[in-house]
Every structure is written in structure tokens, then in C-alpha cells.
Amino acid sequence: MYKGQVFVRWSRGPEADLEGSAVSRDGLTGMKMPGLSANPMVFEEWAKDLPTTVWVARRLCDYLHLRDDDQGSADVRPWVLKGEETGRGPDNEPLVRDVEPVAWIAESVIAEAEDVVGRQRGAWGPLHRPARFGRGGSGESG
């Protein structure tokens, strides 16, 4: 069986991610990080009264923008992996090493997760950064 914690990662998949050095890069600086950025699926104690479906849906949708934003790609899909957390990335996300792919997550599961998140009352979305920082370089957007 698999060792380590369970995570979900939005990317072009295990083959692309595990080819070569199996590391993520910081989008701002380009620095290599000591593992792959992933989202933990661990159910946190503070959320113990939250329905499991809401917790899982939120975790699955946290990085949906990687597929949907203007830099995203239809090739970007979520997949489940197990591994050991080796540190934290610039958005405080776990960095995972000794990665073992488990499964792709079906688009129907993501559609259901989006529906669950959409029915919640509060405002929620991906991390937003001030527009003045643009998309890199001199601060120009685009």
C-alpha cells in the first residue's frame, strides 16, 4: 500500500510532474521548491462539525483556478497522491516528496464539488493578490 499523507494536486499529471526532479517552482521567483505543491485532504479538527462533503469539495476546488484562469489549461486536471510533506510553499501549501500517484479525479466529481461549494453561503475563492503586482516582470498585467 501507499505510505504518507493523502493530497490532491492540479497539474498535467503524474507523468509530467514526476519526470526529472519532481519539484514545483515558485511562480514569482522561479526558484525550485523541495517537492510538489499539493493540497492536503486531511480533515482538520477545527472543521469537525462540517459535513465531510463540504470539506472534500472545498479541498478539491481550492486550486480549480489553475485550470480555469487565463494561464490555465484544459490539460490541467486533479489527481490524488500520497507522499511525505517536506516543507511549505509560498502560499503556505504543503510541498510533497516521495510521491506515489493514486488516481485521477473524475470531472464528474469536480462538477459535484463545484456544486457543493456553490451552495455555501459565504464568500470564497482562490487567493487574490493586489492588481498592482500584475502578472510578473514590471508589474504590467497580461
C-alpha atoms as one frame of an Amber mdcrd trajectory, in Angstrom:
protein
   0.000   0.000   0.000   0.874   3.679  -0.032   2.843   5.455   2.646   2.300
   9.008   3.773  -0.482  11.529   3.711  -3.114  11.970   1.001  -3.070  15.113
  -1.164  -4.746  16.434  -4.283  -2.743  18.205  -6.969  -3.919  20.143 -10.009
  -1.456  19.674 -12.851  -0.872  17.943 -16.168  -0.485  14.724 -14.189   1.977
  12.377 -12.543   3.954  11.638 -15.705   4.671  15.329 -16.299   5.234  16.100
 -12.604   7.457  13.157 -11.762   9.629  13.374 -14.850  13.062  14.586 -13.841
  13.341  16.347 -10.490   9.674  16.162  -9.313   9.621  19.672  -7.875   7.398
  22.717  -8.185   8.641  26.229  -8.895   7.687  29.436  -7.146   5.750  31.442
  -9.734   7.125  34.781  -8.510  10.845  33.994  -8.295  11.163  30.829 -10.385
  13.002  29.078  -7.554  12.751  25.312  -7.341  10.987  24.089  -4.220  11.828
  20.786  -2.474   8.707  18.928  -3.603   5.427  19.193  -5.469   2.821  21.731
  -4.359  -0.323  19.914  -3.278  -3.431  20.385  -1.189  -3.829  18.133   1.880
  -7.012  16.101   2.189  -6.654  15.695   5.963  -9.860  16.629   7.790  -8.808
  19.340  10.253 -10.030  19.234  13.855 -11.477  22.752  13.652 -13.817  21.549
  10.892 -15.156  18.522  12.784 -18.749  19.814  12.651 -18.602  20.474   8.904
 -20.154  17.862   6.602 -17.476  15.707   5.001 -18.849  16.506   1.532 -18.302
  20.233   2.098 -14.760  19.711   3.393 -13.774  17.465   0.476 -15.469  19.736
  -2.075 -13.619  22.764  -0.766 -10.270  20.968  -0.846 -10.898  19.722  -4.382
 -11.865  23.195  -5.610  -9.110  25.196  -3.855  -6.921  25.164  -6.972  -9.612
  24.909  -9.641  -8.418  28.276 -10.926  -5.258  26.593 -12.255  -7.436  25.092
 -14.961  -9.854  27.988 -15.370  -7.799  31.181 -15.260  -6.219  32.776 -18.311
  -2.963  30.928 -17.714  -4.709  27.611 -17.107  -5.121  24.758 -19.482  -7.639
  22.062 -20.288  -4.718  19.663 -19.733  -4.656  20.600 -16.035  -6.632  18.061
 -14.005  -6.768  16.997 -10.351  -5.136  13.792  -9.168  -4.667  12.122  -5.812
  -1.218  11.337  -4.485   0.411  10.110  -1.336   3.730  11.315  -0.047   5.636
  12.990   2.734   5.382  16.698   3.438   8.839  18.221   3.183   8.038  21.900
   3.711   5.692  24.704   2.735   5.472  26.715  -0.454   4.980  30.479  -0.800
   1.179  30.174  -0.431   1.701  28.010   2.672   0.765  24.899   0.680   2.463
  21.605   1.519   5.402  20.547  -0.619   5.366  16.786  -1.095   8.233  14.399
  -1.821   8.355  10.617  -2.298   5.201  10.993  -4.372   3.110   7.957  -5.221
   0.246   8.620  -7.670  -3.065   7.095  -6.550  -5.772   8.117  -9.041  -7.160
  10.794 -11.327 -10.234  12.593 -10.021 -13.133  12.328 -12.476 -14.560  15.517
 -13.962 -17.985  14.469 -12.639 -16.561  14.544  -9.090 -15.184  18.047  -9.657
 -18.544  19.182 -11.079 -20.273  17.846  -7.957 -17.679  19.545  -5.724 -18.254
  22.861  -7.539 -21.992  22.464  -6.930 -21.424  21.821  -3.203 -19.125  24.855
  -2.884 -21.563  26.997  -4.880 -24.365  26.254  -2.403 -22.382  27.615   0.561
 -23.434  30.982   1.980 -20.077  32.668   2.486 -17.741  34.350   0.035 -14.915
  32.093  -1.063 -12.379  31.871  -3.844  -8.743  31.446  -4.744  -6.091  33.626
  -3.205  -6.315  37.112  -4.701  -3.296  39.366  -4.961  -3.304  43.142  -5.475
  -3.716  44.095  -9.138  -0.729  46.458  -8.887   1.562  43.413  -8.902   0.251
  42.330 -12.301   1.471  39.017 -13.619   5.190  39.442 -13.061   8.000  41.440
 -14.534   7.482  45.185 -14.374   4.049  44.958 -12.798   2.223  45.069 -16.127
  -0.759  42.787 -16.370  -1.243  40.261 -19.130
